[in-house]
């Protein structure tokens, strides 16, 4: 019989529950993690004590889900979800059970759970493992299998098909064949379509934090579950972009998936940008013939991709600040640095992209290159890598110069211009933008007297041009 080591905080909690005549078990992802040799990040406990009884036993308890038998116990500097043994029936809204009844045994409680790997409990009294559905064996073999019939489990909660795919990517498991086949069925996809976009978004966020999110994105695409929530990707499937020039090996959809793999896993914004950066290519695609060979072009695809990405992310209710950042990265990912760039060109690049976004843009460019052939770019001994490092050095030099890169950094403002006789309104805005362009070309011009002189000359020339 397998026994797991119980953490001290859970031993202490169990001891208190046991003093009041109750038993308790560790359940959920923490058990799975422990069986896989990982360190759990949080604890879920189930007990035969009712929520009201748990609230009487412990001093600080929050009734986070008391209608479903769950409370959160603040104990020894931990937040531990404690749920009463229960069974469920009827899921008319595709999410919440219509009826909940407290169960008599841990085995009854485990029977309501989604996948065998999540239907394992550890007795907090002695660490013995309760595994009525063979979850340990499935974990050993890297298999995701529903508890009972897949059709019943998936029809209970429309999120479960998405969770199966997310777990497959996150844990690098495969989905058992009968469970996998069920994902293609119309009634299952209809049930999935009924979940809130927030629940789908949260699963996508978890999926994007996997080592290789492409495994999950590919499953979502091939089962057509991706079409339910993100139909904008469908035109990217089998949109060929590789021609005789050898830039791309994969179609647009596959490239996006692999580019996502190539982005840093701890940067959600860059992973989203990598997934979306070429989503506009199918709309932008054109074919031209040179010397008898067909070549594919995708002019302005970055702008189309930004226009597609913004409403997509908004529909999934990502935070506005994240949407703005991701769309900014998508729109600006097509920079092509050459050593012939002047210092003024580097400064203009900084104005357009923002110094605070430059590291993310580099990460996105590296992800884009990775997605072309699934080969990481060698920064220090490849032509493209050396160019990126050179641009990075030049960006740092310009940043350290504290050059005027925004209107606010100019030595004059709108009030100064109006005081000097420049007409208020649109004229002031035009003059300020002209002055910024002047300073980007030559930072030494950024003094108050110089800029006021330039502004007055500019206005005189504008007036002269209008009179002619």
C-alpha positions in Angstrom: 0.0 0.0 0.0 1.3 3.4 -1.0 1.6 6.1 1.7 2.5 9.7 1.1 4.2 12.1 3.5 1.7 14.5 4.9 2.8 18.2 5.2 2.8 19.5 8.8 0.1 22.0 8.2 -2.3 19.3 7.0 -1.3 17.0 9.9 -2.2 19.8 12.3 -5.5 20.5 10.6 -6.4 16.8 10.5 -5.6 16.5 14.2 -8.1 19.3 15.0 -10.8 17.7 12.8 -10.1 14.3 14.3 -10.5 15.7 17.9 -14.0 16.7 16.9 -14.8 13.3 15.4 -14.2 14.0 11.7 -12.0 12.5 9.1 -10.2 14.4 6.3 -8.5 13.7 3.0 -6.2 15.6 0.6 -7.6 15.6 -2.9 -7.2 17.2 -6.3 -4.2 18.5 -8.1 -2.0 18.4 -5.0 -2.3 14.6 -4.8 -1.5 14.3 -8.5 1.5 16.6 -8.1 2.8 14.6 -5.1 2.4 11.3 -7.0 4.4 12.9 -9.9 7.2 14.0 -7.6 6.2 17.7 -7.8 5.7 20.2 -5.0 2.0 21.2 -4.7 1.2 24.9 -4.7 -2.0 24.7 -2.8 -4.1 22.3 -0.8 -7.7 21.0 -1.2 -9.1 19.0 1.6 -12.4 17.1 1.8 -14.0 16.0 5.0 -17.2 14.5 6.4 -17.7 17.6 8.5 -20.4 19.9 7.2 -19.3 23.5 6.2 -21.1 24.9 9.3 -19.2 22.5 11.5 -15.9 23.4 9.9 -16.7 27.1 10.6 -17.3 26.3 14.2 -14.0 24.4 14.6 -11.6 26.9 13.0 -11.2 30.5 13.9 -10.9 32.1 10.5 -13.1 30.6 7.8 -14.4 32.3 4.6 -17.6 30.8 3.1 -16.2 31.0 -0.4 -18.5 28.4 -1.9 -20.7 27.3 1.0 -23.7 26.6 -1.3 -21.6 23.8 -2.8 -20.1 22.7 0.5 -16.8 24.6 0.3 -15.2 27.0 2.7 -11.7 28.5 2.8 -9.8 28.0 6.1 -7.0 30.4 6.9 -4.7 28.1 9.0 -1.1 28.4 9.9 -0.5 31.1 7.2 -2.2 28.9 4.5 -5.5 29.2 2.7 -6.9 25.7 2.5 -10.1 24.9 0.6 -12.2 22.5 2.6 -15.2 20.8 1.0 -17.6 18.3 2.5 -17.9 14.8 0.9 -20.6 15.2 -1.7 -22.3 13.8 -4.7 -23.7 15.8 -7.6 -26.5 15.3 -10.1 -28.1 17.4 -13.0 -26.0 20.0 -14.7 -28.7 22.0 -16.6 -26.4 25.1 -17.0 -23.4 23.0 -18.1 -21.4 24.1 -15.1 -23.0 23.9 -11.7 -24.8 20.8 -10.4 -28.5 21.2 -9.9 -28.5 18.9 -6.8 -25.8 18.4 -4.2 -26.0 15.8 -1.5 -23.4 15.2 1.2 -21.9 11.8 0.7 -21.1 9.1 3.3 -17.7 8.1 2.1 -14.6 9.4 0.3 -15.2 6.9 -2.5 -18.6 8.4 -3.2 -17.0 11.9 -3.3 -14.3 10.8 -5.7 -16.9 9.3 -8.1 -18.1 12.8 -9.0 -14.7 14.1 -10.2 -13.7 14.6 -13.8 -10.5 12.5 -14.5 -9.0 9.5 -12.9 -5.8 11.4 -12.1 -7.9 13.9 -10.2 -10.0 11.2 -8.4 -7.3 10.2 -5.9 -7.4 11.0 -2.2 -4.8 10.8 0.6 -6.0 10.0 4.1 -4.6 12.7 6.3 -4.6 10.3 9.3 -1.8 8.0 7.9 -1.0 9.1 4.3 -2.6 6.0 2.7 -3.8 6.6 -0.9 -7.5 6.0 -1.9 -7.6 5.3 -5.6 -10.9 3.6 -6.7 -10.6 4.4 -10.4 -7.0 3.6 -11.3 -5.7 7.1 -11.3 -2.2 6.2 -10.2 -1.8 3.8 -13.1 -3.0 6.5 -15.5 -0.5 9.0 -14.1 2.3 6.5 -14.5 1.4 6.0 -18.1 0.6 9.7 -18.8 -3.0 9.2 -19.7 -6.0 11.4 -19.2 -9.2 9.4 -18.8 -12.6 10.4 -17.5 -14.1 8.9 -14.3 -16.8 6.7 -15.9 -18.3 7.4 -19.3 -16.7 10.3 -21.1 -20.0 11.5 -22.6 -21.5 11.7 -19.1 -18.6 13.6 -17.6 -18.3 16.1 -20.5 -22.1 16.7 -20.6 -22.0 17.6 -16.9 -19.7 20.5 -17.4 -18.8 22.1 -20.7 -15.4 23.1 -19.4 -14.2 19.6 -18.9 -13.3 19.0 -22.6 -11.1 22.2 -22.5 -9.6 21.0 -19.2 -8.7 17.6 -20.7 -6.8 19.4 -23.5 -5.2 21.9 -21.1 -4.0 19.0 -18.8 -2.6 17.2 -21.9 -0.4 20.2 -22.7 0.5 21.0 -19.2 1.4 17.5 -18.0 2.6 16.2 -21.4 -0.1 13.4 -21.2 -2.1 11.8 -23.9 -5.9 11.7 -23.9 -7.3 8.1 -23.7 -8.9 7.2 -27.1 -12.5 7.0 -26.0 -12.2 10.2 -24.1 -10.5 11.8 -27.1 -13.2 10.6 -29.5 -15.9 12.2 -27.4 -14.3 15.7 -27.9 -15.4 15.7 -31.6 -19.1 15.1 -30.9 -21.5 17.9 -31.7 -23.4 17.7 -28.4 -20.1 17.9 -26.5 -19.0 21.0 -28.4 -22.4 22.6 -27.9 -22.1 22.0 -24.2 -18.6 23.5 -24.3 -20.0 26.5 -26.2 -22.3 27.2 -23.2 -19.5 28.0 -20.7 -18.6 31.6 -19.9 -15.7 33.1 -21.9 -14.0 33.9 -18.6 -13.7 30.2 -17.8 -12.3 29.4 -21.3 -9.9 32.4 -21.0 -8.6 31.1 -17.6 -7.9 27.7 -19.2 -6.2 29.2 -22.1 -4.0 31.2 -19.8 -3.0 28.0 -18.0 -2.4 26.3 -21.3 -0.1 29.1 -22.5 2.0 28.7 -19.4 2.8 25.0 -20.4 6.3 24.2 -21.6 4.9 23.6 -25.1 1.5 25.1 -25.5 1.4 24.0 -29.1 0.4 20.5 -27.9 -2.8 21.9 -26.5 -3.5 24.4 -29.2 -3.2 21.6 -31.8 -5.7 19.5 -29.9 -8.1 22.5 -29.7 -7.7 23.0 -33.4 -8.1 19.4 -34.6 -11.1 18.8 -32.4 -12.6 22.1 -33.6 -13.1 23.3 -30.0 -10.9 26.3 -31.0 -13.5 27.3 -33.5 -16.1 27.6 -30.7 -14.2 30.4 -28.9 -11.5 31.6 -31.3 -12.9 31.1 -34.9 -10.4 33.7 -36.2 -7.8 31.0 -36.4 -9.6 28.8 -38.8 -8.4 30.6 -42.0 -4.8 30.1 -40.8 -5.1 26.3 -41.0 -3.4 25.1 -44.2 -2.7 28.6 -45.3 0.6 27.9 -47.0 3.3 30.5 -46.7 6.4 28.5 -47.6 7.7 29.1 -51.1 11.1 28.6 -52.7 12.8 31.2 -50.6 12.8 28.9 -47.6 11.6 31.4 -45.0 8.7 29.2 -43.7 8.4 25.5 -43.3 4.9 25.4 -41.9 1.4 26.7 -42.6 0.3 29.8 -40.7 -1.5 28.0 -38.0 1.3 25.6 -37.3 3.8 28.5 -37.3 1.7 30.4 -34.8 1.6 27.4 -32.5 5.4 26.8 -32.6 6.1 30.5 -32.3 4.1 30.4 -29.0 6.4 27.6 -27.9 9.3 29.8 -28.6 8.1 32.7 -26.4 9.1 32.8 -22.7 6.7 30.8 -20.7 6.7 33.4 -17.9 5.6 36.2 -20.3 1.8 35.8 -21.0 1.8 38.9 -23.1 4.6 37.7 -25.4 3.0 34.2 -25.7 -0.3 35.8 -26.7 1.5 38.0 -29.2 3.3 35.1 -30.6 0.1 33.2 -31.0 -1.6 36.1 -32.7 1.2 37.9 -34.6 0.5 36.4 -38.0 -3.3 35.8 -37.7 -3.9 38.3 -40.4 -1.8 36.6 -43.0 -4.6 34.7 -44.7 -6.3 38.1 -45.4 -3.1 39.7 -46.6 -1.9 36.8 -48.8 -1.1 37.5 -52.4 0.7 35.4 -55.0 3.2 36.8 -57.5 5.3 35.1 -60.1 9.0 35.8 -60.5 11.1 33.9 -63.1 8.4 31.3 -63.4 8.2 30.6 -59.6 5.2 31.5 -57.4 6.1 33.6 -54.4 3.7 34.5 -51.5 3.5 38.0 -50.1 1.7 39.2 -47.0 2.1 43.0 -47.1 0.8 44.8 -44.0 -0.3 41.5 -42.4 0.9 42.9 -39.0 -1.7 45.7 -39.2 -4.4 43.2 -40.1 -3.3 40.9 -37.3 -3.6 43.7 -34.8 -7.1 44.5 -36.0 -8.1 40.9 -35.6 -6.4 40.4 -32.3 -8.0 43.4 -30.4 -11.7 42.3 -30.7 -10.7 38.6 -30.1 -8.9 39.4 -26.9 -11.7 41.8 -25.8 -14.3 39.1 -26.4 -12.4 36.8 -24.1 -12.4 39.6 -21.5 -8.6 39.9 -21.1 -7.7 43.1 -19.2 -7.6 46.2 -21.3 -3.9 46.9 -20.4 -2.9 43.4 -21.5 -4.9 43.8 -24.8 -3.2 47.1 -25.6 0.2 45.7 -24.9 -0.3 42.5 -26.9 -1.7 44.4 -29.9 1.2 46.8 -29.7 3.6 43.9 -30.0 1.7 42.3 -32.8 1.5 45.6 -34.8 5.3 46.3 -34.4 6.7 42.8 -34.8 7.9 43.3 -38.4 10.9 45.6 -37.7 13.8 44.9 -40.0 17.0 46.4 -38.5 20.0 47.0 -40.7 23.4 48.3 -39.6 22.9 51.2 -42.0 20.2 52.7 -39.7 21.2 56.2 -38.6 21.0 57.1 -34.9 17.9 59.1 -35.9 16.3 56.0 -37.3 17.0 54.1 -34.0 15.4 57.0 -32.1 12.3 56.9 -34.4 12.1 53.1 -33.8 12.1 53.8 -30.0 9.4 56.4 -30.4 7.2 54.0 -32.3 7.7 50.9 -30.1 8.6 52.4 -26.6 11.7 51.5 -24.7 9.6 49.6 -22.1 8.4 47.2 -24.9 11.8 46.5 -26.6 12.7 43.4 -24.6 9.3 41.9 -25.3 9.7 42.7 -29.0 13.0 41.0 -29.1 11.4 37.9 -27.4 8.6 38.0 -29.9 11.1 38.2 -32.8 13.0 35.2 -31.4 9.7 33.3 -31.0 8.7 34.2 -34.6 12.1 32.9 -35.9 11.7 29.7 -33.8 8.3 29.1 -35.3 9.6 29.1 -38.8 11.5 25.8 -38.5 11.3 24.9 -34.7 15.0 25.8 -34.3 16.1 28.3 -31.7 18.1 31.3 -33.0 21.7 31.4 -31.9 22.1 35.0 -30.9 25.8 35.3 -30.8 26.8 33.2 -33.9 24.1 33.8 -36.5 23.6 36.8 -38.8 20.0 37.5 -37.5 21.1 37.1 -33.9 24.0 39.5 -34.3 21.7 42.1 -35.8 19.3 41.8 -32.9 22.2 42.2 -30.4 23.5 45.2 -32.3 20.1 46.9 -32.3 19.8 46.2 -28.6 23.1 47.8 -27.9 22.2 50.9 -30.0 18.8 51.1 -28.2 20.6 51.2 -24.8 23.0 53.9 -26.0 20.1 56.1 -27.2 18.2 55.4 -24.0 21.2 56.3 -21.8 21.6 59.6 -23.8 18.2 60.6 -22.4 17.2 61.8 -25.8 13.9 63.5 -26.3 11.7 60.7 -27.6 8.3 62.1 -26.6 6.5 65.5 -26.8 6.8 65.7 -23.0 10.6 65.5 -23.3 10.8 68.6 -25.5 12.3 71.7 -24.0 9.1 73.6 -24.9 5.4 72.9 -24.4 2.2 74.2 -25.8 2.0 77.1 -23.4 5.5 78.2 -24.4 4.5 78.2 -28.1 1.3 80.2 -27.5 3.2 82.7 -25.4 5.6 83.1 -28.3 2.6 83.9 -30.6 1.8 80.5 -32.1 -2.0 80.2 -32.6 -3.7 77.9 -30.2 -5.5 74.7 -31.3 -4.4 72.4 -34.1 -1.4 74.6 -35.1 0.2 74.1 -31.7 -0.1 70.3 -32.1 1.4 70.4 -35.6 4.3 72.6 -34.4 5.1 70.3 -31.5 5.1 67.2 -33.7 7.5 69.1 -36.1 9.7 70.0 -33.3 9.8 66.4 -32.1 10.9 65.3 -35.6 13.6 67.9 -35.5 14.9 66.8 -32.2 14.8 63.1 -33.3 17.1 64.1 -36.2 19.4 66.2 -34.0 19.0 66.0 -30.2 21.3 69.0 -29.8 18.4 71.2 -31.0 16.4 70.5 -27.8 16.8 73.8 -26.1 14.1 76.3 -25.4 15.5 79.2 -27.4 16.4 77.0 -30.4 13.0 75.3 -30.5 11.1 78.6 -30.2 13.1 80.0 -33.1 12.4 76.8 -35.2 8.7 77.0 -34.3 8.3 80.6 -35.4 10.1 79.9 -38.7 7.9 76.9 -39.3 4.7 78.9 -38.7 5.9 81.7 -41.0 6.6 79.2 -43.7 3.2 77.6 -43.2 1.5 80.9 -43.5 3.5 81.8 -46.6 2.6 78.6 -48.3 -1.1 79.1 -47.5 -1.0 82.7 -48.9 0.6 81.5 -52.1 
